[in-house]
Amino acid sequence: MKNYSSEVSNPELDQLSGRFSPNRGKFRILVCRRIDNMGKFLERCANTYHDQRGLVIPLVDKDFVYLLNEE
């Protein structure tokens, strides 16, 4: 678990994907308060996935608010 106080960017995504392995798995959920440019971050996650380096799914505060309000 990490606690980032600034924008999550390439180095953080690279660190997560660097921990993927057959024994530890190739799927991670990144939970953070917000991501300023979600489109760009999702593009980076897609690139990581297409390079077969694993799948990272980002979730931010507004995702949880949305889920809590769904009926």
N, CA, C and O atoms as a Tripos MOL2 file, in Angstrom:
@<TRIPOS>MOLECULE
protein
  284   283    71     0     0
PROTEIN
NO_CHARGES

@<TRIPOS>ATOM
      1 N           0.8490   -1.1650    0.0000 N.3       1 MET1
      2 CA          0.0000    0.0000    0.0000 C.3       1 MET1
      3 C           0.8980    1.2320    0.0000 C.2       1 MET1
      4 O           1.9080    1.2850    0.7020 O.2       1 MET1
      5 N           0.5140    2.2070   -0.7910 N.am      2 LYS2
      6 CA          1.2330    3.4720   -0.8820 C.3       2 LYS2
      7 C           0.2640    4.5990   -0.5970 C.2       2 LYS2
      8 O          -0.9400    4.4610   -0.8120 O.2       2 LYS2
      9 N           0.7810    5.7040   -0.1190 N.am      3 ASN3
     10 CA         -0.0300    6.8890    0.1170 C.3       3 ASN3
     11 C           0.6400    8.0460   -0.6140 C.2       3 ASN3
     12 O           1.6160    8.6130   -0.1220 O.2       3 ASN3
     13 N           0.1250    8.3920   -1.7740 N.am      4 TYR4
     14 CA          0.7090    9.4560   -2.5730 C.3       4 TYR4
     15 C           0.0380   10.7800   -2.2480 C.2       4 TYR4
     16 O          -1.1860   10.8540   -2.1390 O.2       4 TYR4
     17 N           0.8420   11.8240   -2.0930 N.am      5 SER5
     18 CA          0.2750   13.1470   -1.8140 C.3       5 SER5
     19 C           0.2180   14.0080   -3.0670 C.2       5 SER5
     20 O          -0.2840   15.1320   -3.0270 O.2       5 SER5
     21 N           0.7260   13.4920   -4.1750 N.am      6 SER6
     22 CA          0.6840   14.2450   -5.4290 C.3       6 SER6
     23 C           0.0720   13.3740   -6.5180 C.2       6 SER6
     24 O          -0.2970   12.2240   -6.2800 O.2       6 SER6
     25 N          -0.0280   13.9350   -7.6980 N.am      7 GLU7
     26 CA         -0.6290   13.2400   -8.8410 C.3       7 GLU7
     27 C           0.0730   11.9030   -9.1010 C.2       7 GLU7
     28 O           1.3020   11.8270   -9.1040 O.2       7 GLU7
     29 N          -0.7130   10.8650   -9.3160 N.am      8 VAL8
     30 CA         -0.1790    9.5580   -9.6700 C.3       8 VAL8
     31 C           0.1600    9.6000  -11.1480 C.2       8 VAL8
     32 O          -0.6920    9.9240  -11.9750 O.2       8 VAL8
     33 N           1.4030    9.2730  -11.4860 N.am      9 SER9
     34 CA          1.8310    9.3840  -12.8860 C.3       9 SER9
     35 C           2.6440    8.1510  -13.2890 C.2       9 SER9
     36 O           2.5680    7.1100  -12.6370 O.2       9 SER9
     37 N           3.4200    8.2770  -14.3650 N.am     10 ASN10
     38 CA          4.1570    7.1410  -14.9180 C.3      10 ASN10
     39 C           5.0360    6.4020  -13.9140 C.2      10 ASN10
     40 O           4.9780    5.1730  -13.8660 O.2      10 ASN10
     41 N           5.8500    7.0920  -13.1080 N.am     11 PRO11
     42 CA          6.7090    6.3370  -12.1840 C.3      11 PRO11
     43 C           5.9170    5.4460  -11.2220 C.2      11 PRO11
     44 O           6.3310    4.3260  -10.9240 O.2      11 PRO11
     45 N           4.7910    5.9420  -10.7450 N.am     12 GLU12
     46 CA          3.9740    5.1460   -9.8300 C.3      12 GLU12
     47 C           3.3330    3.9550  -10.5510 C.2      12 GLU12
     48 O           3.2850    2.8490  -10.0140 O.2      12 GLU12
     49 N           2.8470    4.1900  -11.7580 N.am     13 LEU13
     50 CA          2.2650    3.1010  -12.5460 C.3      13 LEU13
     51 C           3.3450    2.0670  -12.8820 C.2      13 LEU13
     52 O           3.0910    0.8640  -12.8110 O.2      13 LEU13
     53 N           4.5340    2.5230  -13.2430 N.am     14 ASP14
     54 CA          5.6430    1.6100  -13.5350 C.3      14 ASP14
     55 C           6.0140    0.7880  -12.3050 C.2      14 ASP14
     56 O           6.3300   -0.3970  -12.4120 O.2      14 ASP14
     57 N           5.9740    1.4260  -11.1360 N.am     15 GLN15
     58 CA          6.2890    0.6980   -9.9110 C.3      15 GLN15
     59 C           5.2630   -0.3990   -9.6560 C.2      15 GLN15
     60 O           5.6280   -1.5160   -9.2880 O.2      15 GLN15
     61 N           3.9820   -0.0900   -9.8490 N.am     16 LEU16
     62 CA          2.9380   -1.1160   -9.6800 C.3      16 LEU16
     63 C           3.1180   -2.2590  -10.6680 C.2      16 LEU16
     64 O           3.0900   -3.4280  -10.2840 O.2      16 LEU16
     65 N           3.3020   -1.9250  -11.9310 N.am     17 SER17
     66 CA          3.4150   -2.9720  -12.9500 C.3      17 SER17
     67 C           4.7020   -3.7710  -12.7820 C.2      17 SER17
     68 O           4.7620   -4.9380  -13.1670 O.2      17 SER17
     69 N           5.7340   -3.1470  -12.2080 N.am     18 GLY18
     70 CA          6.9900   -3.8570  -11.9650 C.3      18 GLY18
     71 C           6.8550   -4.9490  -10.9180 C.2      18 GLY18
     72 O           7.7010   -5.8400  -10.8380 O.2      18 GLY18
     73 N           5.8140   -4.8900  -10.1240 N.am     19 ARG19
     74 CA          5.5940   -5.8970   -9.0770 C.3      19 ARG19
     75 C           4.7440   -7.0800   -9.5650 C.2      19 ARG19
     76 O           4.5280   -8.0340   -8.8180 O.2      19 ARG19
     77 N           4.2640   -7.0200  -10.8100 N.am     20 PHE20
     78 CA          3.4990   -8.1340  -11.3590 C.3      20 PHE20
     79 C           4.4230   -9.3260  -11.5900 C.2      20 PHE20
     80 O           5.5860   -9.1640  -11.9590 O.2      20 PHE20
     81 N           3.8940  -10.5080  -11.3710 N.am     21 SER21
     82 CA          4.6310  -11.7310  -11.6740 C.3      21 SER21
     83 C           3.6290  -12.8850  -11.6940 C.2      21 SER21
     84 O           2.5020  -12.7400  -11.2200 O.2      21 SER21
     85 N           4.0350  -14.0240  -12.2400 N.am     22 PRO22
     86 CA          3.1220  -15.1680  -12.2370 C.3      22 PRO22
     87 C           2.7040  -15.5780  -10.8190 C.2      22 PRO22
     88 O           1.5810  -16.0400  -10.6170 O.2      22 PRO22
     89 N           3.5840  -15.4150   -9.8540 N.am     23 ASN23
     90 CA          3.2660  -15.8120   -8.4790 C.3      23 ASN23
     91 C           2.4650  -14.7530   -7.7250 C.2      23 ASN23
     92 O           1.6560  -15.0960   -6.8630 O.2      23 ASN23
     93 N           2.6770  -13.4740   -8.0340 N.am     24 ARG24
     94 CA          1.9840  -12.3910   -7.3210 C.3      24 ARG24
     95 C           0.7790  -11.8770   -8.0800 C.2      24 ARG24
     96 O           0.0130  -11.0720   -7.5500 O.2      24 ARG24
     97 N           0.5960  -12.3220   -9.3030 N.am     25 GLY25
     98 CA         -0.5420  -11.8940  -10.1040 C.3      25 GLY25
     99 C          -0.2170  -10.7270  -11.0110 C.2      25 GLY25
    100 O           0.8420  -10.1080  -10.9090 O.2      25 GLY25
    101 N          -1.1560  -10.4400  -11.9040 N.am     26 LYS26
    102 CA         -0.9720   -9.3710  -12.8860 C.3      26 LYS26
    103 C          -2.1850   -8.4550  -12.9110 C.2      26 LYS26
    104 O          -2.5850   -7.9650  -13.9670 O.2      26 LYS26
    105 N          -2.7680   -8.2280  -11.7380 N.am     27 PHE27
    106 CA         -3.9250   -7.3560  -11.6180 C.3      27 PHE27
    107 C          -3.7950   -6.5480  -10.3370 C.2      27 PHE27
    108 O          -3.5260   -7.0970   -9.2680 O.2      27 PHE27
    109 N          -3.9900   -5.2280  -10.4560 N.am     28 ARG28
    110 CA         -3.9430   -4.3430   -9.2980 C.3      28 ARG28
    111 C          -5.0610   -3.3200   -9.4070 C.2      28 ARG28
    112 O          -5.4620   -2.9260  -10.5020 O.2      28 ARG28
    113 N          -5.5530   -2.9010   -8.2560 N.am     29 ILE29
    114 CA         -6.4950   -1.7840   -8.1880 C.3      29 ILE29
    115 C          -5.7700   -0.6440   -7.4980 C.2      29 ILE29
    116 O          -5.2850   -0.7920   -6.3760 O.2      29 ILE29
    117 N          -5.6970    0.4840   -8.1680 N.am     30 LEU30
    118 CA         -5.0720    1.6790   -7.6120 C.3      30 LEU30
    119 C          -6.1850    2.5750   -7.0870 C.2      30 LEU30
    120 O          -7.0380    3.0190   -7.8550 O.2      30 LEU30
    121 N          -6.1830    2.8420   -5.7920 N.am     31 VAL31
    122 CA         -7.2050    3.6790   -5.1670 C.3      31 VAL31
    123 C          -6.5350    4.9670   -4.7060 C.2      31 VAL31
    124 O          -5.5420    4.9410   -3.9790 O.2      31 VAL31
    125 N          -7.0950    6.0940   -5.1380 N.am     32 CYS32
    126 CA         -6.5400    7.3850   -4.7330 C.3      32 CYS32
    127 C          -7.6570    8.4200   -4.6790 C.2      32 CYS32
    128 O          -8.7670    8.1760   -5.1520 O.2      32 CYS32
    129 N          -7.3560    9.5620   -4.1060 N.am     33 ARG33
    130 CA         -8.3630   10.6030   -3.9430 C.3      33 ARG33
    131 C          -8.8550   11.1230   -5.2870 C.2      33 ARG33
    132 O         -10.0590   11.2340   -5.5170 O.2      33 ARG33
    133 N          -7.9190   11.4380   -6.1680 N.am     34 ARG34
    134 CA         -8.2960   11.9480   -7.4890 C.3      34 ARG34
    135 C          -7.1360   11.7610   -8.4540 C.2      34 ARG34
    136 O          -5.9870   11.5890   -8.0460 O.2      34 ARG34
    137 N          -7.4560   11.7980   -9.7230 N.am     35 ILE35
    138 CA         -6.4610   11.8120  -10.7920 C.3      35 ILE35
    139 C          -6.8620   12.9670  -11.6930 C.2      35 ILE35
    140 O          -7.9480   12.9590  -12.2730 O.2      35 ILE35
    141 N          -5.9920   13.9590  -11.8130 N.am     36 ASP36
    142 CA         -6.3370   15.1770  -12.5530 C.3      36 ASP36
    143 C          -6.6710   14.9130  -14.0100 C.2      36 ASP36
    144 O          -7.6200   15.4880  -14.5430 O.2      36 ASP36
    145 N          -5.9030   14.0510  -14.6590 N.am     37 ASN37
    146 CA         -6.1500   13.7550  -16.0680 C.3      37 ASN37
    147 C          -6.4210   12.2550  -16.2010 C.2      37 ASN37
    148 O          -5.5420   11.4790  -16.5740 O.2      37 ASN37
    149 N          -7.6530   11.8710  -15.8900 N.am     38 MET38
    150 CA         -8.0190   10.4460  -15.8940 C.3      38 MET38
    151 C          -7.8550    9.8280  -17.2760 C.2      38 MET38
    152 O          -7.4320    8.6780  -17.3870 O.2      38 MET38
    153 N          -8.1810   10.5710  -18.3310 N.am     39 GLY39
    154 CA         -8.0240   10.0420  -19.6920 C.3      39 GLY39
    155 C          -6.5990    9.6350  -19.9810 C.2      39 GLY39
    156 O          -6.3560    8.5610  -20.5310 O.2      39 GLY39
    157 N          -5.6580   10.4780  -19.6200 N.am     40 LYS40
    158 CA         -4.2380   10.1930  -19.8450 C.3      40 LYS40
    159 C          -3.7950    9.0010  -18.9890 C.2      40 LYS40
    160 O          -3.0500    8.1370  -19.4520 O.2      40 LYS40
    161 N          -4.2620    8.9640  -17.7370 N.am     41 PHE41
    162 CA         -3.8800    7.8490  -16.8750 C.3      41 PHE41
    163 C          -4.4420    6.5300  -17.3980 C.2      41 PHE41
    164 O          -3.7520    5.5120  -17.3760 O.2      41 PHE41
    165 N          -5.6950    6.5410  -17.8690 N.am     42 LEU42
    166 CA         -6.2840    5.3280  -18.4400 C.3      42 LEU42
    167 C          -5.5270    4.8760  -19.6880 C.2      42 LEU42
    168 O          -5.3870    3.6800  -19.9460 O.2      42 LEU42
    169 N          -5.0460    5.8490  -20.4520 N.am     43 GLU43
    170 CA         -4.2230    5.5260  -21.6290 C.3      43 GLU43
    171 C          -2.9390    4.8210  -21.1930 C.2      43 GLU43
    172 O          -2.5180    3.8470  -21.8170 O.2      43 GLU43
    173 N          -2.3250    5.3100  -20.1330 N.am     44 ARG44
    174 CA         -1.1130    4.6630  -19.6100 C.3      44 ARG44
    175 C          -1.4230    3.2510  -19.1210 C.2      44 ARG44
    176 O          -0.6490    2.3250  -19.3600 O.2      44 ARG44
    177 N          -2.5560    3.0860  -18.4350 N.am     45 CYS45
    178 CA         -2.9530    1.7520  -17.9690 C.3      45 CYS45
    179 C          -3.1850    0.8170  -19.1510 C.2      45 CYS45
    180 O          -2.7910   -0.3480  -19.1110 O.2      45 CYS45
    181 N          -3.8210    1.3260  -20.1990 N.am     46 ALA46
    182 CA         -4.0600    0.5230  -21.4010 C.3      46 ALA46
    183 C          -2.7440    0.1210  -22.0530 C.2      46 ALA46
    184 O          -2.5970   -1.0180  -22.4970 O.2      46 ALA46
    185 N          -1.7910    1.0380  -22.1160 N.am     47 ASN47
    186 CA         -0.4810    0.7220  -22.6900 C.3      47 ASN47
    187 C           0.2220   -0.3610  -21.8820 C.2      47 ASN47
    188 O           0.8290   -1.2700  -22.4470 O.2      47 ASN47
    189 N           0.1370   -0.2630  -20.5710 N.am     48 THR48
    190 CA          0.7320   -1.2780  -19.6970 C.3      48 THR48
    191 C           0.0990   -2.6370  -19.9760 C.2      48 THR48
    192 O           0.7960   -3.6470  -20.0680 O.2      48 THR48
    193 N          -1.2250   -2.6560  -20.1100 N.am     49 TYR49
    194 CA         -1.9380   -3.8990  -20.3870 C.3      49 TYR49
    195 C          -1.5700   -4.4630  -21.7660 C.2      49 TYR49
    196 O          -1.3140   -5.6600  -21.8970 O.2      49 TYR49
    197 N          -1.5450   -3.6160  -22.7780 N.am     50 HIS50
    198 CA         -1.2380   -4.0720  -24.1400 C.3      50 HIS50
    199 C           0.2070   -4.5420  -24.2720 C.2      50 HIS50
    200 O           0.5230   -5.3500  -25.1450 O.2      50 HIS50
    201 N           1.0890   -4.0330  -23.4040 N.am     51 ASP51
    202 CA          2.4790   -4.5020  -23.3770 C.3      51 ASP51
    203 C           2.6250   -5.7900  -22.5710 C.2      51 ASP51
    204 O           3.7360   -6.2690  -22.3460 O.2      51 ASP51
    205 N           1.4880   -6.3480  -22.1380 N.am     52 GLN52
    206 CA          1.4280   -7.5730  -21.3370 C.3      52 GLN52
    207 C           2.1980   -7.4420  -20.0310 C.2      52 GLN52
    208 O           2.8400   -8.3870  -19.5730 O.2      52 GLN52
    209 N           2.1210   -6.2280  -19.4290 N.am     53 ARG53
    210 CA          2.7760   -5.9910  -18.1430 C.3      53 ARG53
    211 C           1.7720   -5.9800  -17.0070 C.2      53 ARG53
    212 O           2.1320   -5.6560  -15.8750 O.2      53 ARG53
    213 N           0.5140   -6.3280  -17.2780 N.am     54 GLY54
    214 CA         -0.4920   -6.4230  -16.2340 C.3      54 GLY54
    215 C          -1.6130   -5.4160  -16.4080 C.2      54 GLY54
    216 O          -1.5600   -4.5380  -17.2700 O.2      54 GLY54
    217 N          -2.6320   -5.5620  -15.5680 N.am     55 LEU55
    218 CA         -3.8170   -4.7090  -15.6370 C.3      55 LEU55
    219 C          -3.9440   -3.9060  -14.3490 C.2      55 LEU55
    220 O          -3.9760   -4.4730  -13.2570 O.2      55 LEU55
    221 N          -4.0150   -2.5920  -14.4800 N.am     56 VAL56
    222 CA         -4.2100   -1.6890  -13.3520 C.3      56 VAL56
    223 C          -5.5350   -0.9650  -13.5620 C.2      56 VAL56
    224 O          -5.7560   -0.3470  -14.6040 O.2      56 VAL56
    225 N          -6.4090   -1.0440  -12.5690 N.am     57 ILE57
    226 CA         -7.7010   -0.3650  -12.6020 C.3      57 ILE57
    227 C          -7.6610    0.7650  -11.5710 C.2      57 ILE57
    228 O          -7.5230    0.4960  -10.3780 O.2      57 ILE57
    229 N          -7.7780    2.0250  -12.0080 N.am     58 PRO58
    230 CA         -7.7970    3.1220  -11.0400 C.3      58 PRO58
    231 C          -9.2120    3.4120  -10.5380 C.2      58 PRO58
    232 O         -10.1680    3.4120  -11.3130 O.2      58 PRO58
    233 N          -9.3290    3.6540   -9.2510 N.am     59 LEU59
    234 CA        -10.5890    4.0810   -8.6380 C.3      59 LEU59
    235 C         -10.3020    5.3400   -7.8120 C.2      59 LEU59
    236 O          -9.3240    5.3990   -7.0670 O.2      59 LEU59
    237 N         -11.1690    6.3380   -7.9580 N.am     60 VAL60
    238 CA        -11.0040    7.5960   -7.2330 C.3      60 VAL60
    239 C         -12.2600    7.8680   -6.4020 C.2      60 VAL60
    240 O         -13.2610    7.1620   -6.5240 O.2      60 VAL60
    241 N         -12.1960    8.8950   -5.5620 N.am     61 ASP61
    242 CA        -13.3110    9.2250   -4.6680 C.3      61 ASP61
    243 C         -14.6580    9.2320   -5.3830 C.2      61 ASP61
    244 O         -15.6230    8.6430   -4.8970 O.2      61 ASP61
    245 N         -14.7280    9.9010   -6.5430 N.am     62 LYS62
    246 CA        -16.0290   10.0250   -7.2020 C.3      62 LYS62
    247 C         -16.5660    8.6800   -7.6810 C.2      62 LYS62
    248 O         -17.7780    8.5250   -7.8260 O.2      62 LYS62
    249 N         -15.6930    7.7050   -7.9310 N.am     63 ASP63
    250 CA        -16.1600    6.3580   -8.2870 C.3      63 ASP63
    251 C         -16.8870    5.7230   -7.1100 C.2      63 ASP63
    252 O         -17.9220    5.0800   -7.2870 O.2      63 ASP63
    253 N         -16.3470    5.9030   -5.9150 N.am     64 PHE64
    254 CA        -16.9790    5.3360   -4.7180 C.3      64 PHE64
    255 C         -18.2830    6.0560   -4.3970 C.2      64 PHE64
    256 O         -19.2550    5.4170   -3.9940 O.2      64 PHE64
    257 N         -18.3190    7.3720   -4.5690 N.am     65 VAL65
    258 CA        -19.5470    8.1310   -4.3460 C.3      65 VAL65
    259 C         -20.6230    7.6460   -5.3050 C.2      65 VAL65
    260 O         -21.7700    7.4420   -4.9050 O.2      65 VAL65
    261 N         -20.2600    7.4620   -6.5610 N.am     66 TYR66
    262 CA        -21.1990    6.9540   -7.5690 C.3      66 TYR66
    263 C         -21.7450    5.5940   -7.1550 C.2      66 TYR66
    264 O         -22.9560    5.3750   -7.1770 O.2      66 TYR66
    265 N         -20.8490    4.6740   -6.7760 N.am     67 LEU67
    266 CA        -21.2730    3.3300   -6.3940 C.3      67 LEU67
    267 C         -22.1630    3.3340   -5.1610 C.2      67 LEU67
    268 O         -23.1180    2.5600   -5.0830 O.2      67 LEU67
    269 N         -21.8640    4.1880   -4.2070 N.am     68 LEU68
    270 CA        -22.6720    4.2730   -2.9840 C.3      68 LEU68
    271 C         -24.0660    4.8370   -3.2500 C.2      68 LEU68
    272 O         -25.0090    4.5280   -2.5200 O.2      68 LEU68
    273 N         -24.2010    5.6520   -4.2760 N.am     69 ASN69
    274 CA        -25.4850    6.2630   -4.6070 C.3      69 ASN69
    275 C         -26.3310    5.4210   -5.5510 C.2      69 ASN69
    276 O         -27.5010    5.7370   -5.7690 O.2      69 ASN69
    277 N         -25.7640    4.3530   -6.1180 N.am     70 GLU70
    278 CA        -26.5090    3.4810   -7.0240 C.3      70 GLU70
    279 C         -27.5010    2.6440   -6.2270 C.2      70 GLU70
    280 O         -27.2030    2.2000   -5.1190 O.2      70 GLU70
    281 N         -28.6660    2.4370   -6.7940 N.am     71 GLU71
    282 CA        -29.6860    1.6160   -6.1280 C.3      71 GLU71
    283 C         -29.8950    0.3250   -6.8420 C.2      71 GLU71
    284 O         -30.7170   -0.4880   -6.4200 O.2      71 GLU71
@<TRIPOS>BOND
     1     1     2 1
     2     2     3 1
     3     3     4 2
     4     3     5 am
     5     5     6 1
     6     6     7 1
     7     7     8 2
     8     7     9 am
     9     9    10 1
    10    10    11 1
    11    11    12 2
    12    11    13 am
    13    13    14 1
    14    14    15 1
    15    15    16 2
    16    15    17 am
    17    17    18 1
    18    18    19 1
    19    19    20 2
    20    19    21 am
    21    21    22 1
    22    22    23 1
    23    23    24 2
    24    23    25 am
    25    25    26 1
    26    26    27 1
    27    27    28 2
    28    27    29 am
    29    29    30 1
    30    30    31 1
    31    31    32 2
    32    31    33 am
    33    33    34 1
    34    34    35 1
    35    35    36 2
    36    35    37 am
    37    37    38 1
    38    38    39 1
    39    39    40 2
    40    39    41 am
    41    41    42 1
    42    42    43 1
    43    43    44 2
    44    43    45 am
    45    45    46 1
    46    46    47 1
    47    47    48 2
    48    47    49 am
    49    49    50 1
    50    50    51 1
    51    51    52 2
    52    51    53 am
    53    53    54 1
    54    54    55 1
    55    55    56 2
    56    55    57 am
    57    57    58 1
    58    58    59 1
    59    59    60 2
    60    59    61 am
    61    61    62 1
    62    62    63 1
    63    63    64 2
    64    63    65 am
    65    65    66 1
    66    66    67 1
    67    67    68 2
    68    67    69 am
    69    69    70 1
    70    70    71 1
    71    71    72 2
    72    71    73 am
    73    73    74 1
    74    74    75 1
    75    75    76 2
    76    75    77 am
    77    77    78 1
    78    78    79 1
    79    79    80 2
    80    79    81 am
    81    81    82 1
    82    82    83 1
    83    83    84 2
    84    83    85 am
    85    85    86 1
    86    86    87 1
    87    87    88 2
    88    87    89 am
    89    89    90 1
    90    90    91 1
    91    91    92 2
    92    91    93 am
    93    93    94 1
    94    94    95 1
    95    95    96 2
    96    95    97 am
    97    97    98 1
    98    98    99 1
    99    99   100 2
   100    99   101 am
   101   101   102 1
   102   102   103 1
   103   103   104 2
   104   103   105 am
   105   105   106 1
   106   106   107 1
   107   107   108 2
   108   107   109 am
   109   109   110 1
   110   110   111 1
   111   111   112 2
   112   111   113 am
   113   113   114 1
   114   114   115 1
   115   115   116 2
   116   115   117 am
   117   117   118 1
   118   118   119 1
   119   119   120 2
   120   119   121 am
   121   121   122 1
   122   122   123 1
   123   123   124 2
   124   123   125 am
   125   125   126 1
   126   126   127 1
   127   127   128 2
   128   127   129 am
   129   129   130 1
   130   130   131 1
   131   131   132 2
   132   131   133 am
   133   133   134 1
   134   134   135 1
   135   135   136 2
   136   135   137 am
   137   137   138 1
   138   138   139 1
   139   139   140 2
   140   139   141 am
   141   141   142 1
   142   142   143 1
   143   143   144 2
   144   143   145 am
   145   145   146 1
   146   146   147 1
   147   147   148 2
   148   147   149 am
   149   149   150 1
   150   150   151 1
   151   151   152 2
   152   151   153 am
   153   153   154 1
   154   154   155 1
   155   155   156 2
   156   155   157 am
   157   157   158 1
   158   158   159 1
   159   159   160 2
   160   159   161 am
   161   161   162 1
   162   162   163 1
   163   163   164 2
   164   163   165 am
   165   165   166 1
   166   166   167 1
   167   167   168 2
   168   167   169 am
   169   169   170 1
   170   170   171 1
   171   171   172 2
   172   171   173 am
   173   173   174 1
   174   174   175 1
   175   175   176 2
   176   175   177 am
   177   177   178 1
   178   178   179 1
   179   179   180 2
   180   179   181 am
   181   181   182 1
   182   182   183 1
   183   183   184 2
   184   183   185 am
   185   185   186 1
   186   186   187 1
   187   187   188 2
   188   187   189 am
   189   189   190 1
   190   190   191 1
   191   191   192 2
   192   191   193 am
   193   193   194 1
   194   194   195 1
   195   195   196 2
   196   195   197 am
   197   197   198 1
   198   198   199 1
   199   199   200 2
   200   199   201 am
   201   201   202 1
   202   202   203 1
   203   203   204 2
   204   203   205 am
   205   205   206 1
   206   206   207 1
   207   207   208 2
   208   207   209 am
   209   209   210 1
   210   210   211 1
   211   211   212 2
   212   211   213 am
   213   213   214 1
   214   214   215 1
   215   215   216 2
   216   215   217 am
   217   217   218 1
   218   218   219 1
   219   219   220 2
   220   219   221 am
   221   221   222 1
   222   222   223 1
   223   223   224 2
   224   223   225 am
   225   225   226 1
   226   226   227 1
   227   227   228 2
   228   227   229 am
   229   229   230 1
   230   230   231 1
   231   231   232 2
   232   231   233 am
   233   233   234 1
   234   234   235 1
   235   235   236 2
   236   235   237 am
   237   237   238 1
   238   238   239 1
   239   239   240 2
   240   239   241 am
   241   241   242 1
   242   242   243 1
   243   243   244 2
   244   243   245 am
   245   245   246 1
   246   246   247 1
   247   247   248 2
   248   247   249 am
   249   249   250 1
   250   250   251 1
   251   251   252 2
   252   251   253 am
   253   253   254 1
   254   254   255 1
   255   255   256 2
   256   255   257 am
   257   257   258 1
   258   258   259 1
   259   259   260 2
   260   259   261 am
   261   261   262 1
   262   262   263 1
   263   263   264 2
   264   263   265 am
   265   265   266 1
   266   266   267 1
   267   267   268 2
   268   267   269 am
   269   269   270 1
   270   270   271 1
   271   271   272 2
   272   271   273 am
   273   273   274 1
   274   274   275 1
   275   275   276 2
   276   275   277 am
   277   277   278 1
   278   278   279 1
   279   279   280 2
   280   279   281 am
   281   281   282 1
   282   282   283 1
   283   283   284 2
@<TRIPOS>SUBSTRUCTURE
     1 MET1         2 RESIDUE 1 A MET
     2 LYS2         6 RESIDUE 1 A LYS
     3 ASN3        10 RESIDUE 1 A ASN
     4 TYR4        14 RESIDUE 1 A TYR
     5 SER5        18 RESIDUE 1 A SER
     6 SER6        22 RESIDUE 1 A SER
     7 GLU7        26 RESIDUE 1 A GLU
     8 VAL8        30 RESIDUE 1 A VAL
     9 SER9        34 RESIDUE 1 A SER
    10 ASN10       38 RESIDUE 1 A ASN
    11 PRO11       42 RESIDUE 1 A PRO
    12 GLU12       46 RESIDUE 1 A GLU
    13 LEU13       50 RESIDUE 1 A LEU
    14 ASP14       54 RESIDUE 1 A ASP
    15 GLN15       58 RESIDUE 1 A GLN
    16 LEU16       62 RESIDUE 1 A LEU
    17 SER17       66 RESIDUE 1 A SER
    18 GLY18       70 RESIDUE 1 A GLY
    19 ARG19       74 RESIDUE 1 A ARG
    20 PHE20       78 RESIDUE 1 A PHE
    21 SER21       82 RESIDUE 1 A SER
    22 PRO22       86 RESIDUE 1 A PRO
    23 ASN23       90 RESIDUE 1 A ASN
    24 ARG24       94 RESIDUE 1 A ARG
    25 GLY25       98 RESIDUE 1 A GLY
    26 LYS26      102 RESIDUE 1 A LYS
    27 PHE27      106 RESIDUE 1 A PHE
    28 ARG28      110 RESIDUE 1 A ARG
    29 ILE29      114 RESIDUE 1 A ILE
    30 LEU30      118 RESIDUE 1 A LEU
    31 VAL31      122 RESIDUE 1 A VAL
    32 CYS32      126 RESIDUE 1 A CYS
    33 ARG33      130 RESIDUE 1 A ARG
    34 ARG34      134 RESIDUE 1 A ARG
    35 ILE35      138 RESIDUE 1 A ILE
    36 ASP36      142 RESIDUE 1 A ASP
    37 ASN37      146 RESIDUE 1 A ASN
    38 MET38      150 RESIDUE 1 A MET
    39 GLY39      154 RESIDUE 1 A GLY
    40 LYS40      158 RESIDUE 1 A LYS
    41 PHE41      162 RESIDUE 1 A PHE
    42 LEU42      166 RESIDUE 1 A LEU
    43 GLU43      170 RESIDUE 1 A GLU
    44 ARG44      174 RESIDUE 1 A ARG
    45 CYS45      178 RESIDUE 1 A CYS
    46 ALA46      182 RESIDUE 1 A ALA
    47 ASN47      186 RESIDUE 1 A ASN
    48 THR48      190 RESIDUE 1 A THR
    49 TYR49      194 RESIDUE 1 A TYR
    50 HIS50      198 RESIDUE 1 A HIS
    51 ASP51      202 RESIDUE 1 A ASP
    52 GLN52      206 RESIDUE 1 A GLN
    53 ARG53      210 RESIDUE 1 A ARG
    54 GLY54      214 RESIDUE 1 A GLY
    55 LEU55      218 RESIDUE 1 A LEU
    56 VAL56      222 RESIDUE 1 A VAL
    57 ILE57      226 RESIDUE 1 A ILE
    58 PRO58      230 RESIDUE 1 A PRO
    59 LEU59      234 RESIDUE 1 A LEU
    60 VAL60      238 RESIDUE 1 A VAL
    61 ASP61      242 RESIDUE 1 A ASP
    62 LYS62      246 RESIDUE 1 A LYS
    63 ASP63      250 RESIDUE 1 A ASP
    64 PHE64      254 RESIDUE 1 A PHE
    65 VAL65      258 RESIDUE 1 A VAL
    66 TYR66      262 RESIDUE 1 A TYR
    67 LEU67      266 RESIDUE 1 A LEU
    68 LEU68      270 RESIDUE 1 A LEU
    69 ASN69      274 RESIDUE 1 A ASN
    70 GLU70      278 RESIDUE 1 A GLU
    71 GLU71      282 RESIDUE 1 A GLU
